[in-house]
């Protein structure tokens, strides 16, 4: 049997120092972190974006990723949706007694690889160990800082009538991948999480247009929640077309089997943008050159009608209101 996390790993003793120096730090070491002070000293200037998030996913390993990749991607993407260039992250671990240390090493390698892909540095952190049964293997808390270039003003409250709504790819893949692993579902078309850092995609979009008014990644609550947020925050209406929304065949089949709607299923590697109509084509072209947005599509537009609401044109020619989900469809998904 491999080594397990003990309560003593969180006591501040030699075991604590060994856990940090031999298991956690080697994967993410950089000059700022190497100082091992109680806070990181950073050299920053200009407008900053700052975010924090916590990750409590079950299971901690899932098709297409794990809790480590999820934590980095989630933080990077939250910063990117403000138009910021992610620079630095913190990483705090709450570990349950009994976790396999080999699993912890595997997660830290995933953190390292994802941070390197995104070009972000993890510069400070914390580790706590709790008694067996007081957590579920591993919880992660992060904070992130990014720089916003001059002239960038992106917000859910900036969508304007006439804007086109762009979706970067197929929806529902993360939620259904996690659910299939959690529930032991054997799908004829396996679904893999879309968990990915989107900062390079956003940079490519901003390089061709400053008329990107709203950006958001549709995580919990899915695409429906984000579009409703845009509509309410900007006091506009949004019309989308069902047939233009990309959905992986495996996701569609699993949702039909379980009675779920892909519009409400979580994503971790997709974004939704409200873009001025004049710049829509060049933004879409730039997006499709990125490996995480090759299926990018215009799925609707912003209107002055039915303010605060989202309406979908269905495949049979009718229309229906797309509301926010009332409760949690898939708990512990991120």
N, C-alpha and C positions, 0 to 999 in steps of 0.2 A: 504494500500500500504506500502511496505517496505521502509527502508531508501535508499536514493540515494546519489551518490557522488556529492558534490558541488564544485564549483571552490575554495571555501574557504578551502577545504580539502588539497589544494596544496599551501596554502599561508604562511606556516610556523607558523600559529596561533595555538591556543588550539585545533581546529578541526584537524589540521595536526598531532599534537602529539597524539590525541585520535585515529585517524585512524591507526597510526603506532602501538601504545601501545595496542589497543583493538582489532584490526582486522588483521593486518599484522604480527606483531612480535610473538604473542602467538603460532602460528602454527609451527614456525621454530626456536624458541629460543634455544640457546646453549651458553656455557660460553664465546666464542669469540664474538658473536653477542651482548650478554648482556651488554658489555662495552659501546655500542652505541656511539663509537667514529667515527670520519670522515673516518677512514680507519681501517681495521682489521690487527692485528699484529699476524703473523703466524710463527710457528717453522718448518722450512723446510730445507732439505739438499739433495744434489745429483742433478741428472738431472731432470729438470722440463719440463712438457708440459703445455702450456698455450693456451686457446682458448676463443673466444667471438662469440656471435651469437645474433640474434634478431628474435622475433616470432610475426607474424602479421596475424595469421590464421583466416579464416572466414568459419564457425562460431567458436566461442571460446569454445563451447561444441560440441562434436561429438561422434559418437558411438565408445566406447573404450577409451575415454580420454577427455582431455580439454587442454587449452593453458598452464595451470600450469604444468601438467604432461609432456606435449610436451617440455616445456622449460628445465625442469630438464633432461629428457631423451636425448634431443638433445645435451646438454652440456656434460653430462656424456659420451655419445657415441663418440663425437668428440675427447675427451681425450683418450678414450679407443682404438680408431683406431690408436693411436700412440704407443700403448702398455703401456700407463700410467695407474696408479691406481688413479682414481679421489679422491681428498681429499676435496677441498673447492670450493665454488661457490659464486658469487655475483648475486643479483636479483634486477633489476631496473624495476619499473612499470610506464608506461605512461597511465593514466586512463582518459577516456572521461567523462566529466560531465554528470551525469544522470545514470551512471552504478549502478545497484542494489548492495547495500553493501552485501546482502546475497549471490549474485553470487560471489563477491570478496572473501567472507569467504570460499565459496565452493572451489574456485580455490586454495586458500592458504592451505586448508586441503589436496588437491591433491598434491600440492608442497611438503608438509610435508611428506605424505605417500610415494611419489616417492623418495624423498631424503633419507628417512629411508631405503627403499628397496635397493637403490644403495649404501648406506653407505657413503654419502657425506654430508658435513655440509655447510649451507648457512651462511656466516659470515659477509656479508656487503650488502648494497643495497641502493636504492633511490626510491622516489615516486614523480611523477609529475602529476598534473591534468591539462587537457587542455579543452578549451571551447567545448560545444556540437557541433558536426559536424566537429571538427578538428582532430579526430581520429576515430577509429571504436571500441568502447567499451573499449578494453584493448590491449596494446602492451607491450611486455616484452623483456628486454635486459638482457643477462647474460654474465658472464665471468667465466672461470673455470681453476683450477690449479690441476695438477696431478703429481705423482712421477713415474719416469721410472727406473726400475731396471737395474742393470748392465748386459750387454750382449744382451739387447733388441735393435734391429735396424729394425724398421718397417716403410716402406715408399712406396708410390705409384710408386716410381722410382726403387724399389728393386726386382720387379718380374723378374724371370729368366726362360729361356727356360727349359721345362720339369716340371715346377711347375704345380700342379693341382689347378683348380679354384673351391673353395667350396662356396656354397651359404647356408645360415643358415635356409632358409625356404621360404614359399610362398611369391610371390612378388605382389605389387600393392594394398595391403589391406588398407594402410593408405589413399592413394589418393582417392580410390573409396569410402571409408567410409565417408570421408569429402565431396566429391562431392555429394553423395547420400543425405546427410543431407542438404547441401546447396541448392540443386535443388529440394528437396522434392520428390526424386525418391523412389518408393516402390518396392524393389527388391524381387523376389520370394525366393532368398537365401540371407538373409541380410549379409552385410559385416561389420566387426568390425575392427577398426584401430589396427595395430600391435604395437603401441607406447609402447616401453619398454626400460629399462636401460640394456645395454649389457656388462657392465664392469665385472660382475661375469662370464659371458660366455667367454669373452676374457681371463680372469685369468685362467679359466680351460684349455683353449687351450694352453696358454703359459706354464702351468705347465707340459705339456707332450711334448712340442717341442719348441725349440728356432729357428726352421727353418720356421717360419711364416714370409714371406718376405714382403707381402703387406696386408693391411686391410683397408676397407672403408665401411661406411654405405651408402647404395644407397638411399639418400633422394630425393631432387629435381633432376629431370632428370632420376631417376630410375636406374635400373640395367645397361642399355645401356651406360649411361654417365660414370659410375664408371669404367666399363670395358674399355671404350675408354680412360679414364684418365690413367689407368694402362698401356695400350698399348703405348700411346704417351710418358708418363713420363719415362717408362723403355725401350723404343725403341724395343718392341717385338710385335709379333702377338699373338692374342688370338682366339682360336676356341672353341665355345660352341655348345651344342646340345639341340635343342628345346625340345625334349621329356623328357629331364632330369631336366628341370626347373620346380619346383613346383609352381602351380598356383591354388588358391582356386576356386572352381566351381562358386561361386558367383562373384568373380572378373572377371573370364573368360567370364561369361554370360553378365555382365554389360559392359565389354569392347567391346564385339561383338555387343551389342545393340547400343553403342555410337560411334562405329568405332574407338576405341582406342586400343593401343597395350600395354599389361601389362609390357613390357620391359621398357617403358618410364614413368610409373606411380610411384609416390613417395612412399617411405617406411619410417617408423620411428622406426622399431624394428628388422631390418635385417642387416646382414653384409656379405661382400664378402671378401674372403681371397685367396691369392696366397701362396700355401704351397709346400714345397719340396716334391717330389713324395715319397721319402722314409718314410716320417712322416705322409703322408696323412691319412692312416687308423687310426692311434691312435688319431690324431686331430679330425677326424670325429666322432670317438667313444666317445671322451670326450665331444664334442659338443652335441651329441644326448642325453646325460644325463641331459642337461640343459633344463628347461621348455620352453625356447624361441628358441630352435634349434632342436626340435625333428624331424623335417622334413629336417634336413641338408642333402645336397647332393653334390656330385661332378658333376659339370655341364660342365666342359671343361678343357682345358689346355693351357699353354703358349708355343708358338712355335717361331721358327726363321723365319718363312715365313710371308709374307704380314705385315711387321713391321709397327707399328702405327695404325693397323686396327683390328677390331673385325669381325669375320666371324661366322655365325650360320649355322649349319647343320640342315635342316628342316626335318619335319616328313615324307616328301615324297622323301627324298634322295637327294634333291638339296642343294645348298648353297646360302646364301645371305649376303651382308655386313650389319652389324648393326652399324649405324652411331649415333652420338649424335643428340638429338632433336635440331631443329633449333630455336624454340621459346618456350614460356612458355605454356605447355599443360593445366595445372591447376594452375592458379595464386592463391596467398594467401593460400598456402597449408601448410605452416609451419612458 
